[in-house]
Amino acid sequence: MREAVTFPISKIEFTVPKSAIDVLSPTFHHTQTQLFSPFQFGQWVRLALLGLATGELSTSGGCGNLPTNFNLPQQSGSNSGAQNFAGAGDMLRGVDPALLGTLVVVLLVSGFVLMLVWIYTSSVCRFMLFESVLKKRCDLRGGWSRWQDQGLRYFWWQMGLTALGLAAAIIMFAPVLISMLHTLKAHQKPSPAVFLAILPFLFLFAIIAMVLALVAVLTKDFVIPQMALENIGVIESWRRLLRMLNGDKGGYAAYIGMKILLFIGASILFGIIGGIAAFVVVLPFAAVGVAAFVAGKAAGLHLTLSIILLIIAAGLIALTVVLYVMALVCVPLAVFFPAYAMYFLADRYPPLHAALFPAPPMPQSPPIAPLPLPIG
């Protein structure tokens, strides 16, 4: 590992910051120390919650995605799928269409509200995760009360980025989609020229999406530490970050490249481990679900509001259990990637360096012995 080198020139010291490769070793050591020296299951449980709340597990190592190659046991014969579909259709015949429509609307509105709640929660938990990795100690209750103000600032920043992406998509694709709808309403077949016209917009939107993703990564890696340590806003932190970027473009570019490589490697390794863990957990839930479906079909049950709500509740419970088990498996990612950003930024941002490498306490001098009393 190449340590930071100091060159004394006329009593002025110039320090070369560690590169994206140099900080790998202290990052691995930090992760090992926090998680395994000693191993504390309670800390893993809390860090898994923060990993789920912040989305760090899905954006860093691919552990947030459920395996897509899992299939329920199927009956033999070519008509088994059609028979199951027909059986489900028979159960749906007794459901009022107005009830289904109401449920769809309620689910859509609830999903939107839950999305806003999750974004706010993830914004606050991002600061809690930063503090947990920095101090190697996870405090959920105290952290939530400490970081609500900064989390709210970060929440509005994330909402602004989301609105910007949606606005770009609407501006680019709305005219083409409106033209296609008019063509379909006229019962005409869209010409190939319409699809060719979309390609430049797709390419442009892909570039915009990559830029927004890069901004999001730089914000959570290098802006959050400034907001947490100095209690400043997102804009001011970005101004400082831009000055850092201008002074070390190559170093930050190497960091992004190395992080992509680490992301690929972590996706492969923890994707396999997380997939195995998900399969083991999903299997009993799937068996119970298939048995309940077969029993309900044999008994001639029809879907009612109570049964639909029960199915939704059971599905949410199963999904929560599976995601949390995968989060427990992938806790090292929730520590490693934030720590990697910290150790890279530390040599470039003195307040973080001081917090990450605190100075040892000054030794106390021994007490001075009292002078002897004069004789007589």
C-alpha positions in Angstrom: 0.0 0.0 0.0 1.4 3.4 -1.0 1.1 5.8 2.0 0.6 9.5 1.6 3.9 11.1 0.8 5.0 14.5 2.3 7.4 16.8 0.5 8.9 19.6 2.7 9.7 22.6 0.6 10.6 25.9 2.3 8.6 24.8 5.4 5.5 24.2 3.3 4.2 20.6 3.2 2.5 19.1 0.1 0.6 15.9 0.7 -0.2 13.6 -2.2 -3.7 12.1 -1.5 -4.1 8.3 -1.6 -5.4 7.0 -4.9 -8.5 4.9 -5.4 -6.3 1.7 -5.2 -4.4 2.8 -2.2 -7.5 3.1 0.0 -8.7 -0.4 -0.7 -6.5 -1.9 2.0 -7.7 0.4 4.8 -11.3 0.0 3.6 -11.1 -3.8 3.9 -9.5 -3.5 7.3 -12.2 -1.1 8.5 -14.9 -3.4 7.3 -13.3 -6.4 8.9 -12.8 -4.6 12.2 -16.3 -3.2 12.4 -18.1 -6.4 11.6 -15.8 -9.2 13.0 -13.7 -7.7 15.7 -15.7 -8.7 17.6 -18.7 -10.1 15.8 -21.9 -8.5 17.1 -25.2 -9.9 15.8 -27.1 -6.9 17.0 -25.0 -4.6 15.0 -25.5 -6.7 11.9 -29.3 -6.5 12.5 -29.2 -2.7 12.7 -26.8 -2.3 9.7 -29.1 -4.5 7.6 -32.0 -2.2 8.4 -29.9 0.8 7.3 -28.8 -1.0 4.2 -32.4 -1.7 3.2 -33.6 1.8 4.0 -30.8 3.6 2.1 -30.8 1.2 -0.9 -27.1 0.7 -0.4 -27.4 -3.0 -0.8 -29.0 -2.8 -4.2 -26.9 0.0 -5.6 -23.6 -1.2 -4.4 -23.6 -5.0 -4.7 -26.7 -6.3 -6.3 -28.0 -7.9 -3.2 -31.2 -5.9 -3.2 -32.7 -7.9 -6.2 -34.6 -11.0 -5.8 -33.6 -14.0 -8.0 -35.6 -14.1 -11.2 -34.8 -17.7 -12.2 -37.0 -19.2 -9.4 -40.1 -21.0 -10.7 -42.8 -22.6 -8.8 -43.2 -26.4 -9.2 -45.4 -27.0 -12.3 -47.6 -29.9 -13.1 -46.7 -32.3 -15.9 -48.5 -31.9 -19.2 -48.7 -29.2 -21.8 -52.0 -27.8 -20.5 -51.0 -27.3 -16.9 -50.4 -23.6 -17.3 -53.7 -23.0 -19.1 -55.5 -25.0 -16.4 -54.0 -22.9 -13.6 -54.9 -19.7 -15.5 -58.4 -20.9 -16.1 -58.7 -21.8 -12.4 -57.6 -18.3 -11.4 -60.1 -16.9 -13.8 -62.9 -18.9 -12.3 -62.0 -17.5 -8.8 -62.0 -13.9 -10.2 -65.5 -14.2 -11.7 -67.1 -13.6 -8.3 -65.3 -10.3 -7.8 -67.1 -7.1 -8.4 -65.3 -5.1 -11.1 -65.9 -1.9 -9.2 -64.2 -3.5 -6.2 -61.2 -4.4 -8.3 -61.0 -0.9 -9.7 -61.1 0.6 -6.2 -58.4 -1.7 -5.0 -56.2 -0.8 -8.0 -56.7 3.0 -7.2 -56.0 2.4 -3.5 -52.8 0.4 -4.3 -51.5 3.1 -6.7 -52.1 5.9 -4.3 -50.7 3.9 -1.4 -47.7 3.0 -3.5 -47.0 6.7 -4.3 -47.3 7.7 -0.6 -45.1 4.8 0.5 -42.5 5.9 -2.1 -42.4 9.4 -0.7 -42.1 8.0 2.8 -39.3 5.6 1.7 -37.3 8.4 0.0 -37.5 10.6 3.2 -36.6 7.6 5.4 -33.7 6.7 3.1 -32.5 10.4 3.2 -32.3 10.4 7.0 -30.9 6.9 7.1 -28.1 7.9 4.7 -26.7 10.1 7.4 -27.2 7.4 10.0 -25.3 5.0 7.9 -22.4 7.5 7.4 -22.2 8.0 11.2 -22.4 4.2 11.9 -19.5 3.5 9.5 -17.5 6.4 10.7 -17.8 5.6 14.4 -18.0 1.8 13.9 -21.1 1.8 16.0 -24.8 1.8 14.9 -27.2 3.8 17.0 -30.7 3.8 15.3 -32.7 5.6 17.9 -30.4 8.4 18.6 -29.3 8.7 15.0 -32.8 9.3 13.7 -33.4 12.3 16.0 -29.9 13.7 15.2 -30.1 13.6 11.4 -33.7 14.6 10.6 -32.9 18.2 9.6 -30.1 17.2 7.2 -32.1 14.3 6.0 -34.9 16.7 5.0 -32.4 18.7 2.9 -31.2 15.6 1.2 -34.8 14.5 0.6 -35.6 17.7 -1.3 -32.4 17.3 -3.3 -33.4 13.7 -4.3 -36.9 14.9 -5.2 -35.4 17.6 -7.4 -33.3 15.1 -9.3 -36.3 12.8 -9.7 -38.4 15.7 -11.1 -35.6 16.7 -13.4 -35.4 13.2 -14.8 -39.1 12.9 -15.3 -39.2 16.3 -17.0 -36.5 15.3 -19.4 -38.4 12.1 -20.3 -41.6 14.0 -20.8 -40.0 16.6 -23.0 -38.2 14.1 -25.2 -40.8 11.3 -25.5 -44.2 13.1 -25.2 -44.3 14.4 -28.8 -43.5 11.0 -30.3 -45.9 9.2 -28.0 -48.7 11.6 -28.8 -48.1 11.1 -32.5 -48.2 7.3 -32.1 -51.5 7.6 -30.2 -53.1 9.6 -32.9 -51.9 7.0 -35.5 -53.4 4.2 -33.4 -56.7 6.0 -32.9 -57.0 6.4 -36.7 -56.6 2.6 -36.9 -53.4 3.0 -38.9 -50.2 1.1 -38.5 -47.3 3.2 -37.2 -44.6 3.6 -39.8 -41.0 2.5 -39.2 -40.0 6.2 -39.3 -41.7 6.8 -36.0 -39.6 4.1 -34.3 -36.5 5.4 -35.9 -37.3 8.9 -34.6 -37.3 7.6 -31.0 -33.7 6.2 -31.2 -32.0 9.6 -30.9 -34.2 10.5 -27.9 -33.4 7.1 -26.3 -29.7 7.8 -26.8 -30.0 11.3 -25.4 -32.1 10.1 -22.4 -29.5 7.4 -21.7 -26.8 10.1 -21.4 -29.0 12.2 -19.2 -29.8 9.2 -17.0 -26.1 8.4 -16.6 -25.3 12.0 -15.7 -28.1 12.0 -13.0 -26.8 8.7 -11.7 -23.3 10.1 -11.4 -24.6 13.1 -9.6 -26.5 10.9 -7.2 -23.4 8.8 -6.5 -21.2 11.8 -5.9 -23.8 13.3 -3.6 -24.1 10.3 -1.4 -20.3 9.6 -1.4 -18.8 13.1 -1.1 -21.6 15.6 -0.3 -23.2 13.7 2.6 -19.9 13.7 4.7 -19.6 17.5 4.3 -23.3 18.0 5.3 -22.8 15.7 8.3 -19.6 17.1 9.6 -20.1 20.8 9.0 -24.0 21.1 9.1 -24.1 22.8 5.7 -26.6 22.4 2.9 -26.5 20.4 -0.3 -25.7 23.3 -2.6 -22.8 24.6 -0.5 -21.4 21.1 -0.2 -21.6 20.7 -4.0 -19.7 24.0 -4.5 -16.9 22.7 -2.4 -17.0 19.3 -4.1 -16.7 21.0 -7.5 -13.5 22.8 -6.3 -12.1 19.4 -5.2 -13.0 17.9 -8.6 -11.3 20.7 -10.5 -8.1 20.1 -8.5 -8.1 16.3 -8.9 -10.1 15.2 -11.9 -8.0 12.1 -12.6 -8.2 10.9 -9.0 -12.0 11.2 -8.9 -12.3 9.6 -12.3 -10.2 6.7 -11.1 -12.4 6.4 -8.0 -15.6 6.1 -10.2 -13.9 3.5 -12.4 -12.7 1.5 -9.5 -16.1 1.6 -7.9 -17.7 0.3 -11.1 -15.2 -2.6 -11.0 -16.0 -3.3 -7.3 -19.7 -3.1 -8.1 -19.3 -5.8 -10.7 -17.3 -8.1 -8.5 -19.6 -7.6 -5.5 -22.7 -8.2 -7.7 -21.3 -11.6 -8.8 -20.1 -12.7 -5.4 -22.9 -11.5 -3.2 -25.5 -12.0 -5.9 -24.8 -15.7 -5.7 -24.8 -15.8 -1.9 -27.9 -13.7 -1.7 -29.6 -15.8 -4.4 -29.0 -18.9 -2.4 -30.3 -17.3 0.8 -33.4 -16.0 -1.0 -34.1 -19.5 -2.5 -33.9 -21.1 0.9 -36.3 -18.6 2.4 -38.7 -18.4 -0.6 -39.1 -22.2 -0.8 -41.3 -22.6 2.3 -43.4 -19.5 1.4 -43.9 -20.8 -2.1 -44.9 -24.3 -0.8 -47.5 -22.7 1.5 -48.8 -20.5 -1.3 -49.2 -23.4 -3.8 -50.9 -25.5 -1.1 -53.4 -22.7 -0.2 -54.2 -22.1 -3.9 -54.8 -25.8 -4.6 -57.0 -26.1 -1.5 -59.0 -23.0 -2.3 -59.5 -24.2 -5.9 -60.7 -27.6 -4.7 -63.1 -26.1 -2.2 -64.6 -23.8 -4.9 -63.7 -20.6 -3.1 -64.1 -17.3 -4.9 -62.0 -14.2 -4.3 -63.6 -11.8 -1.9 -62.3 -8.6 -0.4 -61.1 -10.4 2.7 -59.2 -13.0 0.8 -57.6 -10.4 -1.5 -56.4 -8.4 1.4 -55.1 -11.6 3.1 -53.2 -12.5 0.0 -51.7 -9.1 -0.3 -50.7 -9.1 3.4 -49.1 -12.6 3.2 -47.2 -11.5 0.1 -45.9 -8.4 1.8 -44.8 -10.4 4.8 -43.0 -13.0 2.7 -41.3 -10.2 0.6 -40.2 -8.4 3.8 -38.7 -11.6 5.3 -36.9 -12.5 2.1 -35.4 -9.0 1.6 -34.3 -8.8 5.2 -32.6 -12.1 5.1 -30.7 -11.0 2.0 -29.8 -7.7 3.7 -28.3 -9.7 6.6 -26.2 -11.6 4.2 -25.0 -8.5 2.4 -24.3 -6.3 5.4 -20.5 -6.2 4.5 -21.5 -4.2 1.4 -23.4 -1.7 3.5 -20.1 -1.0 5.4 -17.5 -1.5 2.7 -18.8 1.0 0.0 -19.4 3.9 2.4 -16.0 3.3 4.1 -14.4 3.2 0.6 -15.7 6.7 -0.1 -14.6 7.9 3.3 -11.0 6.7 3.0 -10.8 8.2 -0.5 -12.2 11.6 0.6 -10.3 11.8 3.9 -7.0 13.0 2.4 -8.9 15.6 0.3 -11.2 16.8 3.1 -9.5 17.6 6.4 -12.6 17.5 8.6 -13.3 13.9 7.5 -9.6 13.0 8.0 -9.7 14.4 11.6 -12.9 12.4 12.3 -11.6 9.2 10.7 -8.2 9.4 12.3 -8.7 11.1 15.6 -5.5 12.3 17.3 -4.5 10.2 20.4 -5.2 11.8 23.7 -2.3 13.8 25.2 -0.6 11.9 28.0 -1.2 13.4 31.4 1.9 14.5 33.2 2.3 13.0 36.7 1.3 15.1 39.6 4.0 17.3 41.1 5.0 16.1 44.5 4.5 18.7 47.2 7.6 20.5 48.5 8.9 19.3 51.9 8.0 21.4 54.9 10.9 23.5 56.3 12.7 22.0 59.3 11.7 23.6 62.5 
